[in-house]
Amino acid sequence: MDEKAAAADLMQMVNGYQVSQAICVGATLGIADHLTNGPRSSDELAAATGTHPQSLYRLLRALASVGVLHEGAERRFALTNLGTCLRSDAEHSVAPWARMVGRAYYRDAWTELLHSVRTGENAFAHAHGTGVWQYRIDHPEESGIFDRAMSSFAPAIAAAVLAAYDFSRFDVVMDVGGGQGALIAAILARNPRQRGILFDQPQVVDGAGPLLRSASVADRCEVVGGDFFVSVPEGADAHVMKWILHDWDDERSIAVLKTCRRAIRPEGTLVVLEAVLAPPNEGARAKFADLNMLAVPGGQERTEEEFARLFAAAGFRLTRTIDAGPRISIIEGKPA
């Protein structure tokens, strides 16, 4: 590749935020849902979304230029395969995530990435004067948007994990930091004789009932609210944690693991579900996710060796790592 072509490719990367924000706006307006039944004109979409007609057209034609939409005659727009993934009812909907990353408070943290790189401090706290978890508690609307974004990944991640790992050997499985129960519901549905414990902050698990009932597992799943830095329920022979440790630095991650170590049965199994960083020059998705951890919650993605050190510091030994897909690996541990 010559220098001119390289510069053009690099410029496209530099301007990537423009594409991202345009998709976020389209998702927030629900454009894909308005196109579910077929093409519509930009004026029709403006009326449906309460937006300025010409400005909306400019957004739509930009999205069409990158393949999210298709522009036909007379400013009529239709969904492409990419755009279909922005429908709220899509099996692998990206819309909830797109809506979240376009929020001003979230973008503001990324504008302070340079501060994090210079100091090692959390960009979000520098931008907002508080950590992201407290910010979301103080702003329930943002907390709801975040919860919906996380829930949108749940079915695909649960399917990938269940395809790669056998939970049937466990009598009681506890999902630590399990949100509103999507993962534990999938595990219990696959294993009808199993019991489960869903553990998360009280205000989070308060909304778990409908999901557990819809999966027909509510009668086999105990719902417990609490703080995993303080204690977790005893009695489980498998502790599952999905996308928990990457939210925290090593010190806080070890604290969570030590809490689990105190509660887990002697013969129990720790099942950590996280991305595992690839060798140098590979695995861009996880490595940019790692920058997101630096900028927003203040945590980090890790290599297998780094997970092994965390486990050892908390009284576990890493027994194996299983690749379950592009966004998730299964890092298994046993009490040491």
KOLMIRO-925755 format. One line per 3 residues: their letters; for each residue x, y, z of C-alpha. Coordinates in steps of 0.5 Angstrom, whole numbers. Example, Ala and Ser with C-alpha at 12.3 -4.5 7.8 and 13.67 -1.06 7.14 Angstrom:
AS) 25/-9/16  27/-2/14
END
This chain:
MDE) 0/0/0  3/7/-2  3/13/3
KAA) -3/16/-1  -7/10/0  -5/9/7
AAD) -7/16/9  -14/15/6  -15/9/10
LMQ) -12/12/16  -17/18/15  -23/14/15
MVN) -21/11/22  -20/18/24  -27/20/22
GYQ) -30/13/25  -34/17/30  -38/20/25
VSQ) -41/14/23  -42/11/30  -46/18/32
AIC) -50/17/26  -52/10/27  -53/12/34
VGA) -58/18/32  -61/13/27  -62/8/33
TLG) -65/13/38  -70/15/33  -72/8/31
IAD) -71/9/24  -70/1/23  -77/0/26
HLT) -80/5/22  -78/1/16  -80/-6/18
NGP) -86/-6/13  -82/-4/7  -79/3/4
RSS) -81/10/6  -79/17/4  -75/21/8
DEL) -81/26/9  -85/20/12  -80/18/17
AAA) -79/25/19  -87/26/20  -86/19/24
TGT) -80/21/28  -82/28/29  -75/31/26
HPQ) -73/36/21  -75/33/14  -68/36/11
SLY) -64/34/16  -67/27/17  -65/26/10
RLL) -58/28/10  -57/23/16  -61/18/12
RAL) -57/19/6  -50/18/10  -53/12/13
ASV) -54/9/6  -47/11/4  -44/6/9
GVL) -49/1/7  -54/1/14  -60/4/9
HEG) -61/3/2  -63/10/-2  -68/9/-8
AER) -72/14/-12  -75/20/-9  -71/19/-3
RFA) -74/13/-1  -70/9/4  -70/1/6
LTN) -67/-3/11  -60/-7/8  -58/-13/12
LGT) -54/-9/16  -60/-4/18  -64/-10/20
CLR) -59/-11/26  -62/-4/28  -69/-7/29
SDA) -71/-7/36  -74/-14/35  -68/-17/31
EHS) -65/-23/34  -58/-20/35  -60/-13/35
VAP) -55/-7/36  -60/-2/37  -60/-2/45
WAR) -52/-1/45  -52/4/39  -57/8/43
MVG) -52/8/50  -46/9/46  -49/16/43
RAY) -51/19/50  -47/25/51  -44/23/58
YRD) -41/16/55  -38/20/49  -35/25/54
AWT) -31/20/58  -28/18/51  -26/25/50
ELL) -22/25/56  -18/18/54  -12/22/54
HSV) -12/24/61  -13/17/63  -7/15/58
RTG) -2/20/61  -4/19/69  -7/12/69
ENA) -14/15/72  -21/14/70  -23/18/64
FAH) -30/18/66  -29/20/73  -25/26/71
AHG) -30/28/66  -36/27/71  -33/28/78
TGV) -36/21/80  -35/14/77  -40/11/72
WQY) -44/6/77  -45/12/82  -47/16/76
RID) -52/11/73  -55/11/80  -56/18/80
HPE) -59/18/73  -64/13/73  -66/14/65
ESG) -58/13/64  -58/6/68  -64/4/64
IFD) -61/5/57  -55/1/60  -59/-5/63
RAM) -62/-5/56  -56/-5/52  -53/-11/56
SSF) -59/-15/56  -59/-14/48  -53/-18/48
APA) -55/-24/53  -59/-29/49  -53/-29/44
IAA) -48/-30/49  -52/-35/53  -53/-39/47
AVL) -45/-39/45  -43/-41/53  -48/-46/53
AAY) -46/-49/46  -39/-49/49  -39/-51/56
DFS) -43/-57/60  -47/-54/66  -51/-60/67
RFD) -46/-63/73  -48/-58/77  -53/-58/82
VVM) -54/-51/84  -51/-45/80  -50/-38/82
DVG) -50/-32/77  -46/-27/81  -47/-20/78
GGQ) -53/-23/74  -57/-17/72  -64/-19/71
GAL) -63/-26/70  -62/-28/62  -56/-32/63
IAA) -58/-36/69  -65/-37/66  -62/-40/60
ILA) -57/-45/64  -63/-47/68  -68/-48/62
RNP) -62/-52/59  -62/-56/66  -69/-58/69
RQR) -66/-61/75  -62/-55/77  -63/-50/82
GIL) -60/-43/81  -59/-37/85  -59/-30/82
FDQ) -55/-25/85  -54/-17/84  -55/-10/87
PQV) -62/-10/90  -65/-5/85  -62/-9/79
VDG) -65/-16/81  -72/-13/83  -74/-13/76
AGP) -72/-20/75  -78/-23/76  -82/-23/69
LLR) -76/-25/65  -75/-31/70  -82/-33/70
SAS) -82/-32/62  -77/-38/62  -81/-42/67
VAD) -75/-42/72  -77/-38/77  -79/-43/82
RCE) -72/-46/81  -68/-39/82  -67/-36/88
VVG) -66/-28/87  -62/-25/92  -60/-17/93
GDF) -53/-15/95  -46/-13/94  -41/-17/92
FVS) -35/-14/95  -38/-15/102  -41/-22/101
VPE) -45/-27/96  -50/-33/98  -47/-39/100
GAD) -49/-46/97  -47/-46/90  -43/-51/87
AHV) -41/-46/81  -40/-39/81  -41/-36/74
MKW) -39/-28/73  -40/-25/66  -37/-19/64
ILH) -36/-17/71  -28/-17/73  -27/-13/67
DWD) -31/-7/70  -25/-7/75  -18/-6/77
DER) -14/-12/79  -15/-10/87  -22/-10/86
SIA) -23/-16/82  -19/-20/87  -24/-17/92
VLK) -30/-20/88  -26/-27/87  -24/-27/95
TCR) -32/-26/96  -33/-32/92  -28/-36/95
RAI) -31/-35/102  -38/-38/99  -36/-43/94
RPE) -36/-50/96  -29/-54/97  -31/-58/91
GTL) -34/-52/87  -32/-49/80  -31/-42/78
VVL) -34/-40/71  -31/-33/69  -34/-31/62
EAV) -30/-25/59  -26/-23/53  -19/-26/53
LAP) -14/-21/50  -10/-24/44  -3/-24/42
PNE) 1/-17/39  -2/-15/33  -9/-19/33
GAR) -16/-18/37  -18/-11/35  -25/-12/38
AKF) -22/-14/45  -17/-9/45  -21/-3/44
ADL) -26/-6/49  -20/-5/54  -19/2/52
NML) -27/3/53  -26/-1/60  -20/5/61
AVP) -24/10/59  -31/9/62  -32/4/68
GGQ) -24/4/70  -23/-3/69  -19/-7/64
ERT) -19/-13/59  -14/-19/61  -10/-24/58
EEE) -10/-31/60  -4/-30/64  -7/-24/68
FAR) -13/-28/69  -9/-34/72  -5/-29/77
LFA) -12/-26/79  -15/-33/81  -8/-35/85
AAG) -9/-28/89  -16/-30/91  -15/-37/92
FRL) -17/-40/86  -13/-44/80  -14/-43/73
TRT) -16/-50/70  -17/-49/63  -20/-43/58
IDA) -25/-45/53  -26/-40/47  -34/-39/46
GPR) -34/-34/40  -31/-27/38  -33/-24/45
ISI) -33/-29/50  -29/-34/53  -30/-39/59
IEG) -24/-38/64  -25/-44/69  -22/-44/76
KPA) -22/-49/82  -21/-47/89  -14/-48/91
END
